[in-house]
């Protein structure tokens, strides 16, 4: 039993090392806003081979900054209509 658990643990660890880390950001400021001055270089600096970026946007009026950030994220979800 212990040997089976050790093998399963090793398999899971190896699998996790081969996957990209998923990072999620939630913000109403994915637009022309002072926070975008920090978000734009942050999104651009992520290595797509190592990180998978998810953005949950609470922006009601999208602009060119919204479009730029959307292009930098692997997955973009607009959540403004939820609240």
N, C-alpha and C positions, 0 to 999 in steps of 0.2 A: 504494500500500500504506500509506504513512504517513498519508494522508488518511483512509483507512478506519479505521485504528487510532485516530486522533484522534476521529473521530465515535463510535466504539464506547466510547472512554474517557469522552467527554462524556455519552453515553447512560447509562452505568453510574453516573457521578457524580450525574446528575440523579435517577436512580432511587433511589440511596442517600439522597439528601437528603429524599425524600418518604416514607421509611419511618421507623417508630419505632425507636429504639434498644432492643435487647433486653438486659435485665439479669437475671442469674440469681443467686439466693441459695441456699445450701445450709447447713442448720443442724439440730442436734438440739434447739435452743432456741426453736423456734416454739411456745412454751407459757409458763405462768407460771414465769418464770425472770428473773434480773436482766438478761439480754441483751434481753429483750422491752421493757424500758424504753427502749432505743435503737432497736429494730427497729420498734416501732409508729409513732412519728413519722416514721421514715425511709420506711416503706411508704406512709404517708398523704401524704407530701410529693411523691411522684412524680406528675408530670403525665401522665395516661393518654394524652393526645394526642401526647406526645413519647416516652414510654417504655413498653415492654411488659415487665411484671415476671413472671419465672418463679421459683417457689419450690419447692425440693426439700427436703421435710420428713423428718427422721430422728426424728420424735417418736413414741414408743410409746404415750404416754398423753395424748391430746388434751384440751384444756380450752377455756374461753371465749376465751382469748388466741389459741389456735390458730385458732379459728373467725374471729376478727377479722382475723388476718393473712391467712387463706385468702381472705376476702372482698376484701382489698386487692390481691391478686395476679391477674393476667390468667390465669395458668396455675399450677396447684398439683399437685405430684406427691408422693405419699407414698412414701418410699424406705426406710422403717424395716425392711421385710420383706426387703430385699436383703442385709443384713449381719448 
